[in-house]
Amino acid sequence: TPKKLGIISVAHGEGFVKIFDDLGCQGVVRCEKTMNPSTRELLDAANNAGAEHVIILPNNSNVIAAAKQAAAMAPKQISYVPTKTMPEGIAAFLSYNPDQKPEDVIGMMNEAIEQIATLDIATAVRNTTISGVKIQKGQYIALSGQTLQSSGWTLSEVLLNGIFKL
């Protein structure tokens, strides 16, 4: 007997794949190099989930369009929650209750992702200017979405300053 409600998650990196597996996702679409699965991969994962209704967690803004397209093309009930990061996907999954109606679960997931703020740390690969701040090649930068939160030469300083600005 198929479950009423299942979750499919898109994940990059073995650590996040393991987290979503351990949480109990009915399927994890693994993206090894880029977060760019095809609509077909999402549909296949949803069809193999063993659930009447499947919710896709794209976990990247680039994957949301494919999730939307998969939901529109599917012969079964497929929905998606527009998670833009894997931490948002984890928060959404933690709101999952397979005994509730899909629309209620989706509503709780959307509320959960609104509570999440993520900070990406990267190293500048070239000299540039972001939001009026001059960045030198090799400096650390902390971004929340497209917004520069912090920059500098010390990772811990950039991380802490970025967190305080969230």
KABELDA-V211727 format. One line per field, one symbol per residue. ss: DSSP state (a for helix, b for strand, c for the rest). phi: phi as a letter, one per 40 degrees, with the letter a starting at -180 (. if undefined). burial: + if it has 9 or more other ideal C-beta (glycine too) atoms within 8 Angstrom, else -. A space follows every 50 residues. Layout:
BEGIN
ss->???
phi->???
burial->???
END
This chain:
BEGIN
ss->ccbbbbbbbbbbcaaaaaaaaaacccbbbbbcccccccaaaaaaaaaccc bbbbbbbccccccaaaaaaaaaacccbbbbbccccaaaaaaaaacccccc caaaaaaaaaaaaacccccbbbbccccbbbccbbbccccbbbbbccbbbb bbccaaaaaaaaaaac
phi->.cccbbbbbcabgdccdcdcccchdcabccbcbbcaccdccccccccccg bcbbbcbcgacccdcccccccccccbcbbabccbbcccccccccccbccc cdccccccccccccccbbbbbabccacabbfgbcbbdgccbbbbgbccca aicbdccccccccccc
burial->--+-++++++++---++-+++-+-+++++-+---+-+-+-+++-++--+- +-++++++++--++-++++++--+-+-++++-++++-++++++-++---+ -+--++-++++++--+--+-+--+-----+----+---++++++---+++ ++----+++-++----
END
